């Protein structure tokens, strides 16, 4: 009988410190903003402010105007990619990772709307052609897309038409949506319209790449491990929304290190990636709602202790969270009034005096970065 292969075991704290290091959360990083966005394979952006707070937690001296300028110059953009959710990506990743994600959660979302009957009788190829022409003429809101497409298919469900257009085409959310301190409803155009020549460069030769510019899967696995590892096959599948990635990891296995967690699950990693000692200090960090640190592993125990599981969501709305000693330890709220900004810290359990002082210092750092200098702020501890 063949013996089961065993690998070095990484406990929850070891995994925690390794992941926090890859996520730039052990110490403020000196990376440029675009470099950090690319290293992290994008930032969750279902709301407009989370990418800014995600970078404030990770980068030394970050200012929100830096990311806003990159969005305005089209070096960075908001687009539906991994898990069929909105992310902020560099232009190159917006094209390549959107192509990769197409074969997973995005196609499944489209199939769900088809199965519900809202697209009965709709020729999806024609819908894609019409929508492409509409957003090439000028960016369109989802409402405008519905209104323009409905005369072609008057019996279709209007929302299904606009969702199908967004699933079928790589659509960027154009500015001013996503700019710091400026409002703007969602308006869409295609990546080739928004990025111009860069979109073509990122996509490569369609004859050689029938996926239409999808990122190289092997290279994306390695990038994922560099930002979220050590990780299992299921972890990466959770992050990207793709399935059947086992053969890809098997192909890459000879060049990777293999560990296992305390449950015996295989974890893959880059040989030269940082794996700090499990007792490495992890300062408090204030993270935005939907931060990818909490959404990119099938097993989230490396960050979320058992007693905190399920406490970061109400319905389908995620809450802002903070980390203590590297692990999820509570929620925080931000009330931005005209005359004062208040950050309220709500721990899940009692915190020591030293922990409270460290939380206050990190809250002050965050507020100094993110609050206008002429607006006073205060920090409230709700225990």
C-alpha positions in Angstrom: 0.0 0.0 0.0 1.4 3.4 -1.0 2.2 5.7 1.8 0.5 9.1 1.7 3.0 11.9 0.8 3.5 14.4 3.6 4.9 17.9 3.3 6.1 20.5 5.9 3.2 21.8 7.9 2.3 25.5 8.0 0.0 26.4 10.9 -2.5 29.3 10.8 0.0 31.8 12.2 2.7 30.9 9.7 0.2 31.2 6.9 -1.1 34.5 8.3 2.4 36.1 8.4 3.3 34.8 4.9 0.0 36.1 3.4 0.2 39.5 5.2 3.8 39.9 3.9 2.6 39.2 0.3 -0.3 41.6 0.9 2.0 44.4 2.0 0.3 44.5 5.4 3.2 43.7 7.7 4.9 47.0 7.1 4.0 50.0 4.8 5.5 49.3 1.4 7.5 51.8 -0.7 6.0 50.6 -4.0 4.5 53.0 -6.4 0.7 52.9 -6.6 0.5 51.3 -10.1 3.1 48.8 -9.1 1.2 47.9 -5.9 -2.1 47.5 -7.8 -0.4 45.2 -10.3 1.4 43.2 -7.5 -1.9 42.6 -5.8 -3.6 41.6 -9.0 -6.1 44.4 -8.6 -8.2 45.7 -5.7 -11.8 44.9 -5.0 -13.9 47.9 -6.1 -17.6 47.1 -5.7 -17.8 50.5 -4.0 -15.7 53.5 -5.1 -13.7 54.1 -1.9 -12.3 50.7 -0.9 -9.4 50.7 -3.3 -8.2 53.9 -1.8 -8.4 52.6 1.8 -6.8 49.3 0.7 -3.8 51.2 -0.5 -3.7 53.4 2.5 -3.3 50.3 4.7 -0.5 49.0 2.5 1.7 51.8 1.1 4.0 54.2 2.8 2.8 57.8 2.4 -0.1 56.9 0.1 -2.3 59.8 -1.0 -5.7 59.2 -2.6 -4.9 61.7 -5.3 -2.2 59.3 -6.6 -4.7 56.5 -7.5 -7.2 59.0 -8.7 -4.7 60.5 -11.2 -3.9 57.0 -12.5 -7.6 56.3 -13.1 -8.0 59.7 -14.8 -5.0 59.1 -17.1 -6.4 55.6 -17.9 -3.4 53.8 -16.5 -5.7 52.1 -14.0 -9.4 51.4 -14.5 -12.5 49.8 -12.9 -13.7 46.6 -14.6 -15.6 43.4 -13.8 -13.0 40.6 -13.6 -12.3 38.0 -10.9 -15.5 36.3 -9.4 -17.5 38.6 -11.8 -17.0 41.5 -9.4 -15.7 45.0 -10.0 -11.9 45.4 -9.5 -9.5 48.3 -9.9 -6.7 47.1 -12.2 -3.8 48.5 -14.2 -4.7 48.8 -17.8 -2.8 45.7 -18.9 -4.4 43.6 -16.2 -7.8 45.0 -16.9 -7.5 43.5 -20.4 -5.7 40.3 -19.6 -7.5 39.3 -16.4 -10.9 40.2 -17.9 -10.1 37.7 -20.6 -9.1 35.1 -18.1 -12.2 35.6 -16.0 -14.5 35.3 -18.9 -14.3 31.5 -18.8 -15.4 31.3 -15.2 -17.7 33.4 -13.1 -18.6 35.9 -15.8 -19.8 33.1 -18.2 -21.7 31.5 -15.2 -23.4 34.8 -14.4 -24.5 35.1 -18.1 -25.8 31.5 -18.0 -27.8 32.3 -14.9 -29.6 35.1 -16.6 -30.2 32.9 -19.6 -31.6 30.1 -17.5 -34.0 32.5 -15.8 -35.7 33.2 -19.1 -35.0 36.9 -19.3 -33.1 36.4 -22.5 -35.5 34.1 -24.3 -35.3 34.7 -28.1 -32.2 37.0 -27.7 -29.4 36.4 -30.2 -26.4 37.0 -27.9 -24.0 37.5 -30.8 -26.2 40.3 -32.2 -26.7 41.7 -28.7 -22.9 41.9 -28.3 -22.5 43.6 -31.7 -25.2 46.2 -31.0 -23.9 46.9 -27.5 -20.3 47.3 -28.8 -21.5 49.8 -31.4 -23.5 51.8 -28.8 -20.6 52.1 -26.3 -18.1 52.9 -29.1 -20.3 55.9 -30.0 -20.1 57.1 -26.4 -20.0 55.6 -22.9 -23.5 54.4 -21.9 -25.0 53.8 -18.5 -26.6 50.4 -17.9 -30.0 52.2 -18.1 -29.2 53.6 -21.4 -28.0 50.2 -22.7 -31.3 48.7 -21.6 -33.3 51.4 -23.3 -31.3 51.1 -26.6 -31.5 47.3 -26.7 -35.1 46.8 -25.6 -36.7 47.8 -28.9 -34.7 45.0 -30.6 -36.1 42.4 -28.1 -39.2 44.0 -26.5 -40.1 40.8 -24.7 -36.8 40.4 -22.9 -36.1 41.4 -19.4 -34.5 44.8 -19.5 -32.0 44.2 -16.7 -30.9 40.9 -18.3 -30.1 42.8 -21.5 -27.7 45.2 -19.9 -26.1 42.4 -17.7 -25.7 40.3 -20.8 -23.9 43.1 -22.6 -21.6 43.6 -19.7 -20.8 39.9 -19.5 -20.3 39.5 -23.3 -18.0 42.5 -23.7 -15.0 43.7 -21.6 -16.5 46.9 -20.3 -14.6 49.6 -18.3 -16.4 52.0 -15.9 -15.3 55.3 -17.3 -14.4 58.4 -15.3 -15.5 60.4 -13.3 -16.7 57.1 -11.7 -14.1 56.1 -9.1 -12.2 59.4 -8.9 -11.4 60.6 -5.4 -13.7 63.3 -4.2 -15.8 63.3 -7.4 -19.1 61.5 -8.0 -20.3 59.8 -11.1 -22.7 57.1 -12.1 -21.6 53.9 -13.8 -21.0 54.5 -17.6 -19.4 51.8 -19.7 -17.3 51.4 -22.8 -15.1 48.6 -24.0 -11.4 48.2 -23.1 -10.3 48.8 -26.7 -12.2 52.1 -26.8 -10.8 53.2 -23.4 -7.2 52.0 -23.6 -6.6 52.3 -27.4 -3.4 50.7 -28.5 -2.6 49.3 -25.0 -5.7 47.0 -25.2 -4.4 45.5 -28.5 -0.9 45.1 -27.1 -2.2 43.3 -24.0 -4.5 41.1 -26.0 -1.8 39.8 -28.4 -2.6 38.1 -31.7 -6.2 36.7 -31.7 -5.2 34.0 -34.1 -2.7 32.7 -31.5 -5.0 33.4 -28.5 -8.6 32.4 -29.2 -9.5 33.6 -25.7 -9.1 37.1 -27.0 -6.3 38.3 -24.7 -6.8 36.2 -21.6 -3.9 36.3 -19.2 -1.5 33.3 -19.4 -2.9 30.9 -16.8 0.4 29.5 -15.6 1.8 33.0 -15.1 -1.3 34.0 -13.3 -1.0 31.1 -10.9 2.5 32.3 -10.1 1.4 35.9 -9.6 -1.5 34.7 -7.3 0.9 32.8 -5.2 3.2 35.9 -5.0 0.3 37.9 -3.7 -1.8 35.4 -1.7 0.3 32.3 -1.1 1.0 29.8 0.1 -2.3 28.5 -1.3 -4.2 25.5 -2.4 -5.8 24.8 -5.7 -9.2 25.6 -4.2 -7.9 28.8 -2.8 -7.0 30.1 -6.2 -10.2 28.9 -7.7 -12.0 30.9 -5.0 -10.0 34.0 -5.9 -10.5 33.9 -9.6 -13.8 32.1 -10.1 -12.3 29.5 -12.4 -12.6 25.8 -11.9 -10.5 22.7 -12.7 -7.2 24.3 -12.0 -5.6 21.1 -10.6 -3.9 20.2 -13.8 -2.3 23.7 -14.0 -0.8 23.3 -10.5 0.4 19.8 -11.4 2.1 21.2 -14.4 3.8 23.8 -12.3 4.6 21.5 -9.3 8.2 20.8 -10.2 9.1 24.5 -9.9 7.1 25.1 -6.7 7.5 24.3 -3.0 4.7 22.2 -1.5 3.5 22.5 2.1 0.4 21.4 3.8 -1.9 23.0 6.4 -2.9 21.5 9.7 -5.8 19.7 8.0 -3.5 18.1 5.4 -4.5 20.3 2.4 -1.6 20.8 0.0 -0.4 24.3 -0.3 1.8 25.5 -3.1 4.3 28.4 -3.0 7.0 30.1 -4.9 10.5 29.0 -3.8 11.8 32.5 -3.2 8.6 34.0 -1.7 8.8 35.4 1.9 7.6 33.2 4.7 8.3 35.1 7.9 8.5 33.6 11.3 5.0 33.1 12.8 6.0 35.4 15.7 6.8 38.3 13.4 5.0 41.4 14.7 1.9 42.3 12.7 0.7 45.9 13.5 -3.0 46.7 13.4 -4.5 47.5 9.9 -7.8 49.1 8.9 -9.1 47.4 5.8 -12.1 48.5 3.6 -15.2 46.5 2.9 -14.6 43.7 0.3 -10.8 43.7 0.8 -9.4 40.8 -1.2 -7.4 39.6 1.8 -10.7 38.2 3.1 -12.1 37.0 -0.2 -9.3 35.1 -1.9 -9.0 31.8 -0.2 -11.3 28.9 0.2 -10.0 28.4 3.8 -10.0 31.9 5.4 -8.8 30.7 8.8 -5.3 32.1 8.1 -6.9 35.6 8.7 -10.4 34.9 10.1 -10.4 33.0 13.5 -13.3 30.7 14.1 -15.0 33.0 16.6 -15.1 35.9 14.0 -16.5 33.9 11.2 -19.6 35.4 9.7 -19.3 38.7 11.6 -18.1 40.8 8.7 -21.3 40.8 6.6 -24.9 41.9 7.0 -27.0 40.4 4.1 -24.9 41.0 1.0 -23.1 44.1 2.5 -19.5 43.7 3.8 -18.3 45.8 6.7 -15.0 47.5 7.1 -12.7 45.4 9.3 -9.5 45.7 11.3 -6.7 43.3 12.1 -5.0 42.8 15.4 -1.9 40.6 15.6 -2.6 39.8 11.9 -6.1 38.4 12.5 -9.6 39.8 12.0 -10.5 41.4 15.3 -13.4 43.9 14.8 -15.2 46.4 12.6 -14.7 50.1 12.1 -17.0 52.8 10.9 -16.3 56.2 9.2 -18.7 59.1 9.6 -17.7 61.9 7.3 -19.5 65.1 8.3 -19.0 68.6 6.9 -17.2 69.7 10.0 -15.7 66.5 11.5 -14.7 63.0 10.6 -15.2 60.3 13.2 -13.6 56.8 13.0 -15.3 54.3 15.4 -13.5 51.2 16.4 -15.7 48.2 17.4 -13.7 45.2 18.6 -15.2 41.7 18.8 -13.6 41.1 22.2 -11.8 43.0 24.9 -8.6 44.7 23.8 -5.7 45.5 26.1 -4.4 49.0 26.8 -1.4 48.4 24.5 -3.7 47.1 21.7 -6.0 50.1 22.1 -3.0 52.4 21.8 -1.8 50.6 18.7 -5.2 50.8 17.1 -5.4 54.5 17.9 -2.0 55.1 16.3 -3.0 53.2 13.1 -6.4 55.0 13.0 -4.6 58.3 13.2 -2.2 57.3 10.4 -5.2 56.3 8.2 -7.1 59.5 8.9 -4.0 61.7 8.3 -3.7 60.1 4.8 -7.3 60.1 3.9 -8.9 63.1 5.5 -8.6 66.7 4.2 -6.2 68.6 6.3 -8.8 71.3 7.1 -11.3 68.7 8.5 -10.7 67.7 12.2 -11.1 64.1 13.1 -11.7 62.0 16.2 -11.3 58.3 17.1 -13.9 56.6 19.2 -13.5 53.2 20.8 -16.8 51.4 21.2 -16.4 48.6 23.7 
